[in-house]
Amino acid sequence: MECKPLQITVRTLMTACALLMALPAMPALADAPFDSGVVFDDEGNPAPPSPEAIPRDDLVKTHHGYYLTAREAHDVKAQLGDAVLFIDVRDTETASRGGTPKNADLQIPAMRRLDNGRLQVANGFVGKVKKTLAARGQNLDTPIFLICENGRQSATAAELLAQSGLTRVFVVRGGISGELANAEPAGWRAAQLATK
C-alpha cells in the first residue's frame, strides 16, 4: 500500500485552528494570533462559508448556512481527529453501495425510505447523535460534519440537529456523489477522496 503525503493548505490549517479555538476544553487556543474567519469568527460563532462551499442546489441550503467542501471536511478532520464528529447520514444500503468517507467516524441514518419510496426522518436520529457525543465526552458545541449522497439528507439532518441545540453542524457540499441540481461535480468522489 502506497502512502501519499497529506497536502495541507493554509486554508485547511486555518480551518483546523479555528475549530480548535472554538472547543471549550482548549481555552488557551483562544488567544492564538491567526485569522479564524474560515470556519469560526473571533467569538467562536460559525463564520460564512467559503464561496466554493456554498451549495448551488436550493434543497441543500440550511437556515444556519454552515457548509464545507469535501476537501475542507477531509483536511480538517485529518487535523483535528476526534475533536470533530464526522457522520455519514445515509442509510446502510446506500452507504454500502457508494462507499463511506474513510475518515468518517460512524454512519447514522437520518432518513428512512418508506414502502412508497418517500423519505421520512429516521426514528431516534437526534438521540443517537447526542448519545454518541456523550459517549465521547463531548458537548453540544462539538463541530459535527454531515455527509450523504448529494447533500439533501445532510441538510435535513443539520436542521434537525440545530433545532435540538447542536450549534456547530456543517453540511459537506455535494455529499459523496455531487449535487443533483448542479452540473459541476462537487463532492467526495469529485475531490478524489478515500472511501471505505
C-alpha positions as CSV (number, residue, x, y, z in Angstrom):
1,M,0.0,0.0,0.0
2,E,1.5,3.3,-1.1
3,C,1.3,6.2,1.4
4,K,0.6,9.6,-0.2
5,P,1.8,12.7,1.6
6,L,-1.0,14.8,3.1
7,Q,-1.2,18.2,1.4
8,I,-2.1,20.9,3.9
9,T,-3.1,24.3,2.5
10,V,-3.1,27.5,4.5
11,R,-6.9,27.5,4.4
12,T,-7.0,24.0,5.8
13,L,-4.6,24.8,8.6
14,M,-6.6,28.0,9.4
15,T,-9.8,26.0,9.4
16,A,-8.3,23.4,11.8
17,C,-7.0,26.2,14.1
18,A,-10.4,27.9,14.0
19,L,-12.2,24.7,15.0
20,L,-9.7,24.1,17.8
21,M,-10.2,27.7,19.1
22,A,-13.9,27.0,19.3
23,L,-13.6,24.0,21.6
24,P,-14.3,24.8,25.2
25,A,-11.8,22.3,26.5
26,M,-8.9,24.2,25.0
27,P,-9.3,27.8,26.2
28,A,-5.6,28.6,25.8
29,L,-6.0,28.4,22.0
30,A,-8.5,31.3,22.0
31,D,-5.5,33.8,22.1
32,A,-3.8,32.3,19.0
33,P,-2.8,35.0,16.6
34,F,-4.3,34.0,13.2
35,D,-7.3,34.7,11.0
36,S,-10.1,32.5,12.4
37,G,-12.7,33.7,9.8
38,V,-12.6,30.4,7.8
39,V,-14.9,28.4,10.0
40,F,-15.4,30.3,13.2
41,D,-15.2,34.0,14.0
42,D,-13.2,35.5,16.9
43,E,-16.1,34.9,19.3
44,G,-16.5,31.2,18.3
45,N,-19.6,31.6,16.1
46,P,-19.6,29.9,12.7
47,A,-18.4,32.2,10.0
48,P,-19.8,32.5,6.5
49,P,-18.6,29.5,4.3
50,S,-16.1,29.9,1.6
51,P,-17.7,30.6,-1.8
52,E,-16.9,27.2,-3.2
53,A,-18.6,25.5,-0.2
54,I,-22.0,27.2,-0.7
55,P,-24.4,24.8,-2.4
56,R,-26.0,25.6,-5.7
57,D,-28.9,23.3,-5.0
58,D,-31.5,25.1,-3.0
59,L,-32.7,21.9,-1.4
60,V,-29.3,21.6,0.3
61,K,-29.3,25.0,1.8
62,T,-30.0,25.3,5.6
63,H,-31.2,28.1,7.8
64,H,-27.9,28.3,9.6
65,G,-25.8,28.1,6.4
66,Y,-22.7,26.2,7.6
67,Y,-21.0,24.4,4.8
68,L,-17.7,22.8,3.9
69,T,-16.3,21.5,0.7
70,A,-15.4,17.8,0.7
71,R,-11.7,18.7,0.7
72,E,-12.2,21.1,3.7
73,A,-14.1,18.4,5.7
74,H,-11.4,15.8,4.9
75,D,-8.5,18.0,5.8
76,V,-10.0,19.5,9.0
77,K,-11.0,16.0,10.2
78,A,-7.4,14.8,9.4
79,Q,-6.0,17.7,11.5
80,L,-8.4,17.6,14.4
81,G,-9.3,13.9,14.6
82,D,-11.8,13.1,17.4
83,A,-12.4,16.8,18.2
84,V,-14.8,16.7,15.2
85,L,-17.6,14.2,14.8
86,F,-18.0,13.2,11.1
87,I,-21.2,11.3,10.4
88,D,-22.4,9.6,7.2
89,V,-26.2,10.1,7.4
90,R,-27.1,7.8,4.5
91,D,-29.0,4.6,5.1
92,T,-26.8,1.5,5.4
93,E,-27.8,0.1,1.9
94,T,-26.9,3.4,0.1
95,A,-23.7,3.8,2.1
96,S,-22.5,0.3,1.3
97,R,-23.1,0.9,-2.5
98,G,-21.4,4.3,-2.6
99,G,-18.6,3.9,0.0
100,T,-18.3,5.9,3.2
101,P,-15.6,8.5,3.6
102,K,-12.6,6.8,5.1
103,N,-12.3,9.3,7.9
104,A,-16.0,9.3,8.9
105,D,-16.5,8.3,12.5
106,L,-19.7,6.5,12.0
107,Q,-22.9,6.0,10.0
108,I,-26.2,7.0,11.5
109,P,-29.1,7.2,9.0
110,A,-31.0,10.5,9.2
111,M,-33.8,9.3,6.9
112,R,-35.6,6.1,6.1
113,R,-37.3,5.1,2.9
114,L,-41.0,4.2,3.2
115,D,-42.6,1.5,1.1
116,N,-44.0,4.1,-1.3
117,G,-40.4,5.4,-1.9
118,R,-40.8,8.6,0.0
119,L,-38.3,9.6,2.7
120,Q,-39.1,10.1,6.4
121,V,-36.9,11.2,9.3
122,A,-35.4,8.1,10.9
123,N,-36.6,7.4,14.4
124,G,-34.0,8.4,17.0
125,F,-31.5,10.1,14.8
126,V,-31.0,13.1,17.0
127,G,-30.9,11.0,20.1
128,K,-28.3,8.7,18.6
129,V,-26.1,11.7,17.7
130,K,-26.4,13.1,21.2
131,K,-25.7,9.7,22.8
132,T,-22.6,9.4,20.6
133,L,-21.3,12.8,21.8
134,A,-21.9,11.9,25.4
135,A,-20.1,8.6,25.0
136,R,-17.1,10.5,23.5
137,G,-17.2,13.0,26.4
138,Q,-18.2,15.8,24.0
139,N,-20.9,18.5,24.3
140,L,-23.4,20.2,22.1
141,D,-20.8,22.7,20.8
142,T,-18.7,19.9,19.2
143,P,-18.2,20.5,15.5
144,I,-20.2,17.9,13.5
145,F,-19.7,17.3,9.8
146,L,-22.6,15.6,7.9
147,I,-22.3,13.8,4.6
148,C,-24.9,12.0,2.5
149,E,-25.3,11.1,-1.2
150,N,-25.8,14.6,-2.6
151,G,-26.2,17.0,0.3
152,R,-30.0,17.0,0.7
153,Q,-30.3,14.5,3.5
154,S,-27.4,16.1,5.3
155,A,-29.2,19.5,5.1
156,T,-32.3,17.9,6.7
157,A,-30.2,16.3,9.4
158,A,-28.4,19.5,10.1
159,E,-31.7,21.3,10.6
160,L,-32.9,18.6,13.0
161,L,-29.7,18.7,15.0
162,A,-29.6,22.6,15.1
163,Q,-33.2,22.6,16.4
164,S,-32.2,20.2,19.2
165,G,-29.4,22.5,20.4
166,L,-26.4,21.4,18.5
167,T,-24.7,24.6,17.5
168,R,-21.9,23.7,15.0
169,V,-23.3,21.4,12.4
170,F,-21.7,21.6,8.9
171,V,-23.0,20.1,5.7
172,V,-20.4,18.7,3.3
173,R,-21.4,20.3,0.0
174,G,-22.2,17.7,-2.7
175,G,-22.1,14.8,-0.4
176,I,-20.5,11.7,-1.9
177,S,-21.8,12.0,-5.5
178,G,-22.3,15.7,-6.0
179,E,-25.3,18.0,-6.0
180,L,-28.4,16.9,-8.1
181,A,-29.2,20.5,-9.3
182,N,-25.7,21.3,-10.4
183,A,-23.7,20.1,-13.5
184,E,-20.5,21.0,-11.7
185,P,-19.2,17.8,-9.9
186,A,-18.7,18.8,-6.3
187,G,-18.5,16.1,-3.7
188,W,-16.3,13.5,-2.1
189,R,-15.8,11.4,-5.3
190,A,-15.1,14.5,-7.5
191,A,-12.4,15.6,-4.9
192,Q,-11.0,12.0,-5.3
193,L,-11.0,11.4,-1.5
194,A,-10.7,7.9,0.0
195,T,-13.7,5.8,0.9
196,K,-14.0,2.6,2.8
